[in-house]
C-alpha cells in the first residue's frame, strides 16, 4: 500500500493539512471555510510525522490554540 501524499485533521474551527512536496513534506493551517486564512511556516519536513507536529505547532503558535498532537485524527486526502 502506498503512502498518502496529503492528509488533514480538524481541530475546532481549524483545518490542518500536510502534503508531500517533492522529497519533503509541508504543513499548513487554515480556518475551515476560509482558505485565505491559511498559514505555513515554509519548512521542508523530512517525513509525515514531523510535518504533523509542524502543523500542530503552527496551530498553537500562529492561531493561538491549545491543540494536542495526540488528539488529532489525520485522514488521507483523496487525490484526483
Secondary structure, DSSP 8 states (H G I E B T S, - for coil): ----SEEEEEETTEEEEEEEETTEEEEEEEETTEEEEEE-----BSSHHHHHHHHHHHHHHHH-----GGG---EE----
